[in-house]
């Protein structure tokens, strides 16, 4: 029991605490704007991370195609249903566009990859990186 606790502490919790401590120390030493960090994360770190995950993936092209169809088909069907129902409800074009974008596209990539890898192993992380 204690071995499991120390294993979790050293493999899961400690890296997070080290990064948090580093960020805290950096902010105290040289304050940074959060907008800069968000932009850097959004346009550099996340794309690089996903590119490397896809590049190192062992998925075959047929698997990638199947994942693509499995992701896009429900989005298309849901989008068409939402568009038809909201158009009949006399919703303005701006509201319709906002509801379609909000309803169809989620922002789960950053958190989804590690969760999928924990739940389904390395193969799950590879599939989630493509999604």
N, C-alpha and C positions, 0 to 999 in steps of 0.2 A: 504494500500500500504506500509506504513512504517512498519506495523507488519510483512508483508512478508519479507521485507528487513532484519529486525532484526532476524527473524526466520532463514533465509538463513545464515546470518552472524554467528549466534551462533551454528547452527547445522552442517553446511558444511564448512564454511571458518575458523572459530576459531580453531577447532581441527587441521586442517592442519597448520595453523600459529603457534600453540603451538608446534607441532612436529618439524617444521622448526626451530623455535627459540631454542628448546632444542638441536637439531643437531648442530646448529651454536655455541651455548655456549659450547657444548661438544668438538667440533673441536677446538675452541679457547683455552679451558682449557687443553685438552689432544689430540693432533692431532692423527688421525687414518688413516691408509692406506685404500683407497677406495676398493682395491681388497679384503681386509678382510671383509668389509661390504657387498660387492657383493656376496662373497662366503657364508657368514652367511645367507643372504637373500635367495639365490638360494637353498641351501641345508637344511635350517632349517625353516625359517619363512614361506615361500610359501608352502612347504609340510604340515606343521602343520596347517596353515590356511585352505588349501583345505581339509585336513583330517577332521578337525572339521566341516567344511561346509557339507561334505558328511555324516559324522556321525550324525549330527543334522537334516539332511534332512528328510522330510516326504514323499519323493517319494517312490512309490511301485517298486518292482523288475521289474514288467512289463514295467513301465515307464523308468527305467534305461536301460533296454534292448532296448527299442524303441529309446532312445537317442543314445545309442551305435551304433545301426544299422544306424540311420540317420547321424551320424558323419562318421562312417567307410565306408559305401557304396560309397559315392561320392569320398572319398580319394582313394579307390581302383580303381574306374573307371578312375579318373583323372590320377592316377599313371600309369595305363596300357596304356592310350592314350599318355601320355607324353613319356613313355618308348618307345613305338612303333614309334612315330614321330621322336624322337631324335635319335633313332637307325638308322632309314632310312636316317637321315641327316648326318650320319657318325661322330657323336659327340664322343669324347673320353670317356672312362669309368669314368674317374675322373670328367669330366664336366657333364656327365649324372647323376652321383651320386649327385653332388652339386646342380644341377637344380631340381632333384627330391626331395631332402630334403628341399631345399628352397621353392619349389612350393607347397609341400604338408603339411608341418608342420609350423604353425604360432605360435608366442609367444603372445597370447592374453589372457591367463588365468588370470594374475594378474589384468589387467584392465577390462577384460570382466565381471568378477563377479559383481563388483559394478555397472557397466553400465547396465547389464542385470537386476539387482535387482531394479534399479531406473526405468527402462523402463517397466518391466513386474512384479514387485513385488517380494516377497520372493521366490515364485516358480521359477521365472526366474533366480534368483541367485543360487538356488539349481541345476538347470539344467546346468548352465554355470560352476559351480564348478566340475561337473562330466566331462564335455567336457574338 
